[in-house]
Every structure is written in structure tokens, then in C-alpha cells.
Amino acid sequence: MLIALLACSMPGWAQEKKTAGNPVFPGWYADPEGIVFGKQYWIFPTYSAPYEQQVFFDAFSSPDLVHWTKHPRILDNQRVKWANRAMWAPAVIKKGKKYFLFFGANDMHKKGEGGIGVAVAKKPGGPYKDYLGKPLIDEVINGAQPIDQFVFQDKDGEYYIYYGGWGHCNVGHLKKDFTGFIPFEDGSIFKEVTPKDYVEGPFMFIRNGKYYFMWSEGGWGGPNYRVAYAIADSPMGPFERIGTILQQDTAIATGAGHHSVIQVPGKDEWYIVYHRRPLGKKGANERETCVDVMKFDADGKIIPIKMTFEGVAPRPL
């Protein structure tokens, strides 16, 4: 009996976790961006709370997708003077020796109210500071609310930003210093690339030379939130909807969406990072971050995700 009690009380005797479990870390977090920097996996989520409280970002790092370390308040609205509420959907990319965090703020509805900003840091865990002193995108173009940004580096090294709510998605060609945009050949700054049923939350990756464009459908506050995708030969599309690959499972969770994808560097191994609402929870902000395996069939189509409570096994880099 004494040995059993000691085993329960001494961390060194605790059994090693065999899987991460879902959610992968505690707390209400949504819109997670998963990415690899060096020998660490990172997740940058939205702090899921009422807009007036949603004024900072935490980040989480892991050596193996199972054991996560919290990096609190890597950016908040005290370091972004134009942002006062509703900071969400961070997208982080490394360029040179700096890390750039793109984010939406203020739930902008008309020019001058906020939009998409950029912050910069010397380490992925921050602290980040405002890069431009103003939004990068601060108006509604092609019907797309400037939110839910994702920054993508193409095979030729060029950077593109995909963004948009209200059922519209735009793409812009970023300058190399991320201070603005390079016009397209026809002189336009943004092009609309909205696929069928798109609502928000765009994401892009390349596999076997093909461009996989993904997005969320349905309402983020309800049970029918879901993820669909298209495959194209160009980062500009056209993006023809193929099907749904993540949606609610009444035995697991509802409201599954606004995701990202992690590839193990140099391997054809993929994970989907997403948020979902626990069974029995109805609050719009009751969302938690989860990770599950993502696989492809012989034709390169994404096999619909099976959500789990177990999560993924350790995968050191």
C-alpha cells in the first residue's frame, strides 16, 4: 500500500504518456495554427473568450506533439496600440532570423476600425511587438472581412496571404519585408479565390507538387462547423471543392473546424490541428485545441479525419 501511495505522489514514478490526449492542452483555445520551428512543434491559437477579453495570444511548444509547454501572452493589445478587442487567428512564419505573427483585431466591419496586423519577434515564443504600427489590411475588399489570415511560402520562395470572412477569400502577394503587397500582372492587389461553400479559415499546403487549399464552412459558434478542401495546380487556384474532411461526431465533439496542418519535415506524415466543442457544451467560446492524424488515399485525396479522445502518439522531430 505504501509503495502504491508513493508511486502516485512522486512524479518520477509516473507512467509516461502514451498519447497526447485531446485536447492537447487545457483551456479554451480556438483557430490553432500548427507549425514546426527547428526541433519543436508549435501551436498558436486564439484565446477563446468574449471579444473584450480576447486581447492576447498564448503559444504552446512541444518536442513530440504530446508534452506541451505554455508560453503565456506572447502578444497583447498593449503592444498593438490600434487593437482594442477581438484579437484572433494568429499565423506565424519565420523569415531570416525573425518570426512574424499575422493576426486579426477589432472584428473590423468598415475601413479604419482595425483589420489584419503583423507583429515581429526574435524567438517563436516572443515577446512580439507591432511591426507596422497600423494594420496591413484595413478594409473590406471583394466582400471579404479582413480576418483569418494564413501566410504561405510557395516553392519559388514568394509569400502569399490568404484571408477572409463573410464567405469570401482573397489572396495577396506579399512584399518580401511584409510591409505591403506586390500588384498582380493586371494591377490588382488582391484576387478573390473563394471556393464553393467557403466561410472562413483558409489554409494551404503542398504535397507531391499539388496545392491543397482548405477552409471552414458553417457557423463557428454552432455544431455544424466543418472543414473542406480543394486541390489545384497553382496557388491561385481555381479551387474546386472536393469534399468535407472534418466535421462533428456526436460521440466525440461538435463544432470541429478552423484548422491547420503540420507536416513532419522531410516525411509524408501529416497531422491536423483544429478546435472543437466538447459534448454537452453550447457556449460559442467553449472550444478546445486538438490534434489528430491526417492521411491520404492512393489518389492523393484526404481521407476524412477520425476525431479521437486519445490524440496522437509521440513523434519527436
N, C-alpha and C positions, 0 to 999 in steps of 0.2 A: 504493500500500500504506500509506504513512504517513497519507494522508488518511483511509483506511478505519479505521486504528487510532485516530486522533484522534476520529472520529465515534463509535466505540464507547465511548470513555473520557470524553467530555465530555457532561454531562447536557443542556446547551443544544442539542446536536445530536441528541438522542434523538428518535425519532419519537413523536408524540403518540398516546396510546392511543385506538383507535377504539371499543372497547367495554370494559366493566369487567372482563370475565372472571369466571368462577365457580370458586372462592369469591371474594367481593369484597374480602376482606382475609385475611391469613394467621392461622393459629392455630385451635385447636379451640374453636368457639363455637356455641351452640345457642339455640333458643327466641327468635329475634330479633324485637324489636318495632321496626318501622319507622314513622317519623313525620316530619312537616315542622314545623320551627320557624323562622319568618322566611324567610330565603333559604338555609337549609341543610336537607338531608336528614340524619336521624339514625337510627342503629341502636343499640338497647340489647339486647345478648344475654346469655345465661347463659355464664359461663366454664365450659366443658365439661371436668370433671375429677372424680375421686373426691370424694365428698361432703365429706370432711375438708379437701380442698384448695379446694373450691368456696365460698370465703368472701369474694368480692369481685366487683365488676362493673366492666368496662371499657365505654366507649362509643365510637362512631365517627361522624364527621360528614363530609359531602361537599357541595360546591356543585352537583354534576351527576350523582350516582349512580355515577360512575366513579372519581374520585380521592378516597380516604378518608383521614382523619386520625384517629389513635387518641388517645383521652382515657383514660389509664390510671387504674384504681382510683378511679372516681368515688364509690364507696361500698364500705366493707368492714365486717366484723363488729366491728372495733374501735370503730366509731361506732354500732353497734347492740348494746347490751350483752346483750340477750336472745337474740341469734342466735349460734350457735357452729358451724354447719355447713350445707351444702346450701342456699346462697342461690341462687335461680334465678328465671327468667321475669320480668324486670322489665317493668313497664308504666308509661309516663311520660305525664303530661298537664300542660299549662300552665293555670294559673288565676290571673288577675290578673298580677302581676309575678313569681310564684313557679312553680317546677316541682316537681311531686310524683311521686315514684317509688314505685310499689307493688311489693312483692316477696314471695316466699315464703321461709321459712327453717326449718331443722331437720328437714325431712321429717316433719312432725308426724303422729302417729298417735292421740294422745289429748290431751284438754284440758290446757293448761299446758306442753306441750312446744315450742311455737312457733306457727307459722301464717303469716298474711299481715300484713306490716307496711307502714308508709309512711315515706318519707324526703322531705326538702324541701331545695331549693337555690335560689339566686338566678339561676343560669345552667343551661342544659340539660346542660353538661358538668361540673356540680358545682363544688366538692365538696358531696355530700349529707350530711345528718345526720338521725338518727332524729327523727321528727316527734311520735310519741305516747309514746315510752318503753316501749311494750308492743305486742303485736300488735293489729291492727284486728279480725281474726277469728282465734280461737284454739281452736275446737272443730269437731268433725265434725257437720255438720248435713245432714239428708236424705241421708246416706251419702257426702257429698262431702268428700274431703280438702281442706283449705284451701290450695290451690296454684294456679298457672297463672291468675292474676288478669288481667283486662283491664278497664280503666275507659273507659266510653263516655259521651259527652255527647250527649243527644238533641236534637232540633230545638227543643224548648222551653227548652233550657238546663239541664235537670236531668241529674244524673250517676248512672250505674248501674255497679255492678261485677258482672261475670260471672266465675265461678271454679269450680274443682272438678276433682279427680282421682277415681280409683277408679270411673269410669263414671257419675258424677253431676255435674250442673251446676246451680249456684244463681245467682240474681240478687238483688241488694240495691240499695235506693235510698239513695245516699249523701247525708249532710248536706252542705251547701254548703261547710263548712270541713273536710270529710273526717275528722272525729273520730268518726264513728259513722253510724247509719242512721236513716232515716225509715221508720216502720212503714207497711206497705201497708194498704189500707182494711179488711182483715179482721183487722188487728192483728199479722200475721206480719212478721218481719224479713226473712226470705229465702223465696223461692219457687223450687221446682225447675222447671227448664225443659229437662230432659235430652232430646235427640232420640235417635232410633234409632241404635245403634252408637257413640254418643259414648263417648270415653275420657277426654280432657283437652284443654287448649289452646284455650279458646273465644276467638272474635274476632267483632266486629260492625262493620258499616259501613252507610251509607245510600247508595243510588243510585236516582235517579228516584222518590223517595218510598217506596221499599221497603227493608225491613230485611233485610240479608244476614247470617245467623248462620253461623259457620264453626267447625270443631273438628277435632281429630285423633283418629284411630282406630288400632287395633293397638297393638303394644308399642314404646315409644320406643327400646329397645335392639336391636331386630331390623330385618330388611329390609322388613317389610310395613307400617311406619308410613306413614300417608297422611292426606289432608285431604278432608273432605266438607263439604257446606253445605246450608242451607235458606233460603227466602225467606218473610218474614212481613209483615203489615201493622202490627205493633206490636212494640216492644222486648221485650214479654213473651211473644211467640210467639202461637199454638203454632208450633213449628219442625218441619216435616215434611221429613225427609231427601230431597234431590233426587238427589244422586249424588256420586261421588268426582271431585275436580278436580286432585289432586296425589298421585302415587304413584311408586314406584320404576320406573326404566327401566334394564334390565340392560346397556344400552350407555353409560349416563351415571353413575348413582349409585343407592344404595338408601336405605332409611330416611328418606324425604322427608316432613317434617311440621313440626309446631308452628310455625306461620307467623304473619305479619301482612300487612296490605295498606297500601300507600301510594297515595294519590290525589294527582296534581299539582293544586295548588289552583286551583279555578275551571275545570278541564278534565276531560273524560271520558277521562282517561288514568290507567291503573292498573298497579301493579307488585306482585308477590307477593314477600315476603321470608321465607325459610324456611331450615331446615337440612337437610342430607342427609349421607349417609355415602359417602365415596369408594369406588369399586370396589376390591375386594381388602382393605378394612378390615373388621374384625369387632368391634373393641372398642366397647362401648356408648358410650363418651365420645368416640369418633373422629367428631366431627360438625363440619361447617363451614357458614358462612353464605353463602347465595346469593340473587341477585335475578334474576327473570325477568319478562317482560311478562305481564299478565293481561288477557284480552279477554272480551267478552260477545257473545252472538248477538242476533238481532233481537228475541227474546222476553225478553231480559234474563237469560238463563241464562249461567252462567260456562262458557266454553269450557275444557275440560281443559288444564292447563298443559303446555307442552312444555319440559322442563328442557334447559338448554344449558350448554356449557362457555364459550361466548362471553360470556354475560351480556347486559347492556343497553347501548345506545348512550348517549352523554352527553345528559342532559336538564337543562340549567340552569333554575333557577327564575326 
